[in-house]
């Protein structure tokens, strides 16, 4: 068929070729501003910057003056009013399918304000620990309420155990400055006290291992709403822990403590507990136990570098305390848990070995010294003539006989169970 215009005219209208005469035009800056709407993001940046600058000015003021308390309380009140406005507007916008992206910006900003990203509450205990404690308690309760409102508003629900874990993280976040202020004697927090603070932080992190399921989501309307739910669920669970660690680092800098890798051991063990619990929810696998073993090894490595100030030696019946001994005990518990979930002789042996090492001593040198003494004592129990060795060999023979019988019984029982399962499967197929 010819492609001439005359031949095209003979075709039906539905079969005639068309020409795209649309002209691609760039949107105007006004349309771009409406579509992108950066006002929420800029508002959040300005609020965080303003709060940070004002809090630095409060830090330089005289803590005993009335102006200090007035500025601090005023800033906290303004922050809470702004948070309430951001949460309300974010939840209102989340109902519209066209404005879910703006809602993500607002509610993400609300989470950052919720975890004190501007470090405003770090100043609450500077003037008076009791005033700071009161403010921290109110802020913690309000923070829990705000987080639950945000999550419920976007269709995310927290079980009771998850709610308790997140609540502890938020309360610890606001209470940490007050705790450090109470521990500070002449303006400094001692190394043992700071180690206790990091141990408490690690315990709060390990609390996230309690929930079987961290959160549940209602069916999302569309993909944008699903992303909003994921943002709120992930941010609401993880940001309080990250902020708690960040506030701990800032407090360590404020009170002039030197850093030692031993401070990291409770954090690493807490993360290992979360890993173990999460994988246990998925059924538990041996690679999980190996990953936890790597985390345990890293925690023990950091605990071994603890300075002498962190080793507390007691006279009498009280055992000495050190980061290494505490890490050994916690690691033994974690590996015993991993063995209960995944099995494995090596995992059980590792847990028993770590527990035994914790009983031997509080430092690596003490462990090696006491292990040598134990070997010498056991060597003294061995027989020194042929009669003694003969009696020992006969006793070992009976022990091995009993052990072999037990292993055979276990294998025979497993065979019967497999045979029974096969019979049931054949019966079901018939």
C-alpha positions as CSV (number, residue, x, y, z in Angstrom):
1,X,0.0,0.0,0.0
2,X,1.3,3.5,-0.8
3,X,2.2,5.8,2.0
4,X,0.9,8.9,0.1
5,X,-1.6,11.2,1.8
6,X,-4.3,10.2,-0.7
7,X,-4.0,6.5,0.4
8,X,-4.3,7.5,4.0
9,X,-7.6,9.3,3.3
10,X,-9.1,6.0,2.0
11,X,-8.5,4.3,5.4
12,X,-11.1,4.3,8.2
13,X,-10.5,6.9,10.9
14,X,-9.4,4.3,13.4
15,X,-6.7,3.0,11.2
16,X,-5.2,6.3,10.0
17,X,-1.7,7.2,11.3
18,X,-1.5,9.9,13.9
19,X,1.2,12.5,14.6
20,X,2.1,13.5,18.1
21,X,2.0,17.3,18.1
22,X,2.2,17.7,21.9
23,X,5.1,20.0,23.0
24,X,6.9,19.1,26.2
25,X,7.1,22.1,28.4
26,X,9.1,22.6,31.6
27,X,6.9,23.2,34.6
28,X,7.1,26.7,36.1
29,X,8.8,27.3,39.3
30,X,5.5,27.9,41.0
31,X,4.3,24.5,39.9
32,X,7.5,22.9,41.0
33,X,7.2,24.6,44.4
34,X,3.6,23.3,44.7
35,X,4.6,19.7,43.7
36,X,7.7,19.5,45.8
37,X,6.6,21.6,48.7
38,X,10.0,22.0,50.5
39,X,8.4,24.3,53.2
40,X,8.0,21.4,55.6
41,X,11.6,20.3,55.3
42,X,12.9,23.9,55.6
43,X,10.7,24.4,58.6
44,X,12.2,21.4,60.3
45,X,15.7,22.4,59.6
46,X,15.1,25.9,60.9
47,X,13.4,24.5,64.1
48,X,16.3,22.1,64.8
49,X,18.9,24.7,64.1
50,X,17.1,27.3,66.3
51,X,16.7,24.8,69.2
52,X,20.3,23.8,69.0
53,X,21.6,27.4,69.0
54,X,19.3,28.4,71.9
55,X,20.3,25.4,73.9
56,X,24.0,26.3,73.3
57,X,23.2,29.8,74.6
58,X,21.5,28.2,77.6
59,X,24.6,26.1,78.2
60,X,26.7,29.3,78.5
61,X,24.3,31.0,80.9
62,X,24.5,30.9,84.7
63,X,22.6,27.8,85.9
64,X,21.5,29.6,89.1
65,X,19.9,32.5,87.4
66,X,16.2,32.9,86.8
67,X,16.8,33.6,83.2
68,X,18.4,30.2,82.7
69,X,15.3,28.3,84.0
70,X,13.0,30.7,82.0
71,X,14.8,30.1,78.7
72,X,15.0,26.4,79.2
73,X,11.4,25.9,80.2
74,X,10.2,28.3,77.5
75,X,12.2,26.5,74.8
76,X,10.8,23.1,75.9
77,X,7.2,24.5,75.8
78,X,7.7,25.9,72.3
79,X,9.2,22.7,71.1
80,X,6.3,20.7,72.4
81,X,3.8,23.1,70.8
82,X,5.7,22.8,67.5
83,X,5.7,19.0,67.8
84,X,2.0,18.9,68.4
85,X,1.4,21.0,65.3
86,X,3.7,18.8,63.2
87,X,2.1,15.6,64.4
88,X,-1.4,16.9,63.8
89,X,-0.7,18.3,60.4
90,X,1.2,15.1,59.4
91,X,-1.6,12.8,60.4
92,X,-4.1,15.0,58.6
93,X,-2.1,15.0,55.4
94,X,-1.6,11.2,55.6
95,X,-5.4,10.8,54.9
96,X,-4.9,12.2,51.4
97,X,-3.4,9.9,48.8
98,X,-1.9,12.9,47.0
99,X,-0.2,14.3,50.1
100,X,1.3,11.2,51.7
101,X,4.8,12.4,50.7
102,X,4.4,15.6,52.6
103,X,3.1,13.5,55.5
104,X,6.3,11.5,55.5
105,X,8.3,14.7,55.8
106,X,6.3,16.0,58.7
107,X,6.1,12.7,60.6
108,X,9.8,12.0,60.0
109,X,10.5,15.5,61.5
110,X,8.3,14.6,64.4
111,X,10.4,11.5,65.1
112,X,13.6,13.6,65.1
113,X,12.1,16.1,67.5
114,X,10.8,13.3,69.6
115,X,14.3,11.9,70.2
116,X,15.8,15.3,71.1
117,X,17.9,15.6,67.9
118,X,18.8,19.2,68.9
119,X,20.1,18.0,72.4
120,X,17.8,20.5,74.2
121,X,17.0,18.1,77.1
122,X,20.8,17.6,77.7
123,X,20.6,21.0,79.5
124,X,17.7,20.0,81.8
125,X,19.9,18.8,84.7
126,X,22.4,21.6,84.6
127,X,20.6,24.0,87.0
128,X,19.0,21.5,89.3
129,X,18.9,17.7,89.0
130,X,15.5,17.6,90.6
131,X,14.1,20.1,88.1
132,X,15.7,18.2,85.4
133,X,14.3,14.9,86.7
134,X,10.8,16.4,86.7
135,X,11.2,17.7,83.1
136,X,12.7,14.4,82.0
137,X,9.8,12.4,83.5
138,X,7.2,14.6,81.8
139,X,9.1,14.5,78.5
140,X,9.4,10.8,78.6
141,X,5.7,10.3,79.2
142,X,4.7,12.8,76.5
143,X,7.2,11.2,74.2
144,X,5.6,7.8,74.6
145,X,2.1,9.2,74.1
146,X,3.3,11.1,70.9
147,X,4.9,8.0,69.4
148,X,1.8,5.9,70.0
149,X,-0.4,8.6,68.5
150,X,1.8,8.8,65.4
151,X,1.9,5.0,65.0
152,X,-1.8,4.5,65.5
153,X,-2.5,7.3,63.1
154,X,-0.7,5.7,60.2
155,X,-2.0,2.2,61.0
156,X,0.9,0.7,63.0
157,X,0.3,-1.1,66.3
158,X,2.8,-2.1,69.0
159,X,2.4,-5.2,71.1
160,X,2.8,-4.7,74.9
161,X,6.4,-6.0,74.9
162,X,7.4,-3.7,72.1
163,X,5.7,-0.8,73.8
164,X,7.6,-1.5,77.0
165,X,10.9,-1.7,75.2
166,X,10.4,1.5,73.3
167,X,9.2,3.3,76.4
168,X,12.3,2.3,78.3
169,X,14.5,3.7,75.5
170,X,12.6,7.0,75.5
171,X,12.6,7.4,79.3
172,X,16.3,6.5,79.3
173,X,17.0,9.0,76.6
174,X,15.5,11.9,78.7
175,X,16.7,10.6,82.0
176,X,20.3,10.0,80.9
177,X,21.4,13.7,81.4
178,X,19.9,13.7,84.9
179,X,21.6,10.5,85.8
180,X,25.0,11.7,84.6
181,X,24.5,15.0,86.6
182,X,23.8,13.0,89.7
183,X,26.9,10.8,89.2
184,X,29.1,13.8,88.6
185,X,31.0,14.7,91.7
186,X,33.4,17.6,91.0
187,X,32.1,18.1,87.5
188,X,33.4,14.7,86.2
189,X,31.9,11.2,86.1
190,X,34.2,8.5,87.2
191,X,35.2,5.7,84.8
192,X,33.4,3.0,86.8
193,X,30.2,5.1,87.0
194,X,30.4,5.7,83.2
195,X,30.9,2.0,82.6
196,X,27.7,1.5,84.7
197,X,25.9,4.0,82.5
198,X,26.9,2.1,79.3
199,X,25.9,-1.2,80.9
200,X,22.5,0.3,81.5
201,X,22.3,1.5,77.9
202,X,23.3,-2.0,76.8
203,X,20.5,-3.5,79.0
204,X,18.0,-1.1,77.4
205,X,19.2,-2.2,73.9
206,X,18.9,-5.9,75.0
207,X,15.3,-5.2,76.0
208,X,14.5,-5.0,72.3
209,X,15.1,-8.8,72.2
210,X,11.9,-9.3,74.3
211,X,9.2,-8.8,71.7
212,X,8.4,-11.7,69.5
213,X,7.0,-9.3,66.9
214,X,8.0,-5.7,67.1
215,X,5.1,-4.1,65.3
216,X,2.1,-5.0,63.1
217,X,0.7,-2.9,60.2
218,X,-2.8,-2.5,59.0
219,X,-3.3,-3.0,55.2
220,X,-2.0,0.0,53.4
221,X,-4.1,2.0,50.9
222,X,-1.4,2.3,48.3
223,X,2.4,2.1,47.9
224,X,3.0,5.6,49.3
225,X,1.0,4.8,52.5
226,X,2.9,1.5,52.8
227,X,6.2,3.5,52.7
228,X,4.9,5.8,55.3
229,X,4.1,2.9,57.6
230,X,7.5,1.4,57.1
231,X,9.2,4.8,57.9
232,X,7.2,5.3,61.1
233,X,7.6,1.7,62.2
234,X,11.3,1.5,61.6
235,X,12.1,5.0,62.8
236,X,9.9,4.7,65.9
237,X,11.7,1.5,67.0
238,X,15.3,2.3,66.1
239,X,15.7,6.1,66.5
240,X,15.2,6.1,70.3
241,X,18.1,3.6,70.7
242,X,20.4,5.5,68.4
243,X,19.5,8.8,70.2
244,X,20.2,7.1,73.5
245,X,23.7,6.1,72.4
246,X,24.3,9.6,70.9
247,X,23.3,11.3,74.2
248,X,25.6,9.0,76.1
249,X,28.5,10.0,73.9
250,X,27.6,13.7,74.3
251,X,27.4,13.2,78.1
252,X,30.7,11.5,78.1
253,X,32.2,14.5,76.3
254,X,30.4,17.0,78.6
255,X,31.7,15.4,81.8
256,X,35.2,15.0,80.5
257,X,35.6,11.2,80.4
258,X,38.2,9.5,78.3
259,X,37.0,6.9,75.9
260,X,37.9,3.2,76.3
261,X,36.7,0.4,73.9
262,X,35.3,-1.4,77.0
263,X,32.3,1.1,76.9
264,X,31.3,-0.6,73.6
265,X,31.0,-4.1,75.0
266,X,27.5,-3.7,76.5
267,X,26.3,-2.1,73.3
268,X,27.6,-5.0,71.2
269,X,26.1,-7.6,73.5
270,X,22.8,-5.8,73.4
271,X,22.8,-5.9,69.6
272,X,23.7,-9.6,69.6
273,X,20.7,-10.3,71.8
274,X,18.4,-8.5,69.3
275,X,19.9,-10.4,66.4
276,X,19.4,-13.7,68.2
277,X,15.8,-13.0,69.1
278,X,14.9,-11.7,65.7
279,X,16.3,-14.8,64.0
280,X,14.7,-17.0,66.6
281,X,11.4,-15.6,65.5
282,X,12.2,-16.7,62.0
283,X,12.9,-20.2,63.1
284,X,16.6,-20.0,64.2
285,X,19.5,-21.2,62.0
286,X,23.0,-22.2,62.7
287,X,24.4,-19.2,60.8
288,X,22.6,-17.1,63.3
289,X,24.5,-18.7,66.1
290,X,27.8,-18.1,64.3
291,X,26.9,-14.5,63.8
292,X,26.2,-14.1,67.5
293,X,29.5,-15.8,68.2
294,X,31.3,-13.2,66.1
295,X,29.5,-10.4,68.1
296,X,30.5,-12.1,71.3
297,X,34.1,-12.3,70.3
298,X,34.1,-8.6,69.4
299,X,32.5,-7.7,72.7
300,X,35.1,-9.7,74.6
301,X,37.9,-8.1,72.6
302,X,36.7,-4.6,73.6
303,X,36.3,-5.7,77.2
304,X,39.8,-6.9,77.5
305,X,41.2,-3.4,76.9
306,X,39.5,-2.0,80.0
307,X,41.8,0.3,82.0
308,X,42.6,-0.5,85.7
309,X,40.0,2.1,86.9
310,X,37.2,-0.2,85.7
311,X,38.5,-3.2,87.7
312,X,37.0,-3.4,91.2
313,X,38.8,-5.8,93.5
314,X,37.1,-6.7,96.8
315,X,38.6,-8.4,99.8
316,X,36.8,-11.3,101.3
317,X,34.0,-13.4,99.8
318,X,32.9,-10.8,97.2
319,X,34.2,-11.6,93.7
320,X,36.0,-8.9,91.7
321,X,34.1,-7.0,89.1
322,X,35.4,-6.1,85.7
323,X,34.0,-5.5,82.2
324,X,35.6,-8.7,81.0
325,X,33.9,-10.8,83.7
326,X,30.5,-9.2,83.0
327,X,30.9,-9.7,79.3
328,X,31.9,-13.3,79.8
329,X,28.8,-14.0,81.9
330,X,26.4,-12.3,79.4
331,X,28.1,-14.0,76.5
332,X,27.7,-17.4,78.1
333,X,24.0,-16.7,78.5
334,X,23.6,-15.6,74.9
335,X,25.4,-18.6,73.5
336,X,23.4,-20.9,75.8
337,X,20.3,-19.3,74.3
338,X,21.7,-19.8,70.8
339,X,22.3,-23.5,71.6
340,X,18.8,-23.9,72.9
341,X,17.5,-22.5,69.6
342,X,19.8,-24.0,67.0
343,X,21.6,-26.9,68.8
344,X,25.2,-27.7,68.1
345,X,27.9,-29.2,70.3
346,X,30.3,-26.4,69.5
347,X,27.9,-23.7,70.7
348,X,27.2,-25.5,73.9
349,X,30.9,-26.0,74.5
350,X,31.6,-22.3,73.9
351,X,28.9,-21.3,76.3
352,X,30.3,-23.6,79.0
353,X,33.8,-22.4,78.3
354,X,32.9,-18.7,78.7
355,X,31.1,-19.4,82.0
356,X,34.0,-21.4,83.3
357,X,36.4,-18.5,82.3
358,X,34.2,-16.0,84.1
359,X,34.5,-18.2,87.3
360,X,38.2,-18.4,86.9
361,X,39.0,-14.7,87.0
362,X,38.1,-11.1,86.3
363,X,41.0,-10.3,83.9
364,X,42.7,-12.3,81.2
365,X,45.9,-12.5,83.3
366,X,43.9,-13.8,86.3
367,X,42.1,-16.3,84.1
368,X,45.4,-17.7,82.8
369,X,46.9,-17.8,86.2
370,X,44.0,-19.6,87.9
371,X,43.7,-22.0,84.9
372,X,47.4,-22.9,85.4
373,X,46.8,-23.5,89.1
374,X,43.7,-25.6,88.3
375,X,45.7,-27.8,85.9
376,X,48.4,-28.3,88.5
377,X,45.8,-29.3,91.0
378,X,44.2,-31.8,88.6
379,X,47.6,-33.2,87.8
380,X,48.1,-33.8,91.5
381,X,45.0,-36.0,91.5
382,X,46.3,-38.4,88.9
383,X,47.6,-41.7,90.1
384,X,51.4,-42.3,90.3
385,X,51.5,-46.1,90.0
386,X,50.2,-48.9,87.8
387,X,47.5,-49.9,90.2
388,X,46.0,-46.4,90.3
389,X,46.1,-46.1,86.5
390,X,44.4,-49.5,86.2
391,X,41.6,-48.5,88.5
392,X,41.2,-45.2,86.5
393,X,41.1,-47.1,83.2
394,X,38.3,-49.4,84.5
395,X,36.3,-46.4,85.8
396,X,36.6,-44.7,82.4
397,X,35.6,-47.9,80.7
398,X,32.3,-48.0,82.6
399,X,31.7,-44.3,81.9
400,X,32.3,-44.7,78.1
401,X,30.0,-47.8,78.1
402,X,27.2,-45.8,79.7
403,X,27.8,-43.0,77.3
404,X,27.7,-45.3,74.3
405,X,24.5,-46.9,75.4
406,X,22.9,-43.4,75.7
407,X,24.0,-42.4,72.3
408,X,22.7,-45.7,70.8
409,X,19.3,-45.2,72.5
410,X,19.1,-41.7,71.2
411,X,19.9,-42.8,67.6
412,X,17.4,-45.7,67.8
413,X,14.7,-43.3,69.1
414,X,15.3,-40.9,66.2
415,X,15.1,-43.8,63.7
416,X,11.7,-44.9,65.2
417,X,10.4,-41.3,64.9
418,X,11.5,-41.0,61.3
419,X,9.8,-44.4,60.5
420,X,6.6,-43.3,62.2
421,X,6.6,-40.0,60.2
422,X,7.1,-42.0,57.0
423,X,4.2,-44.3,57.8
424,X,1.9,-41.4,58.6
425,X,2.8,-39.7,55.3
426,X,2.1,-42.9,53.3
427,X,-1.2,-43.4,55.1
428,X,-2.2,-39.8,54.4
429,X,-1.3,-40.2,50.7
430,X,-3.4,-43.4,50.5
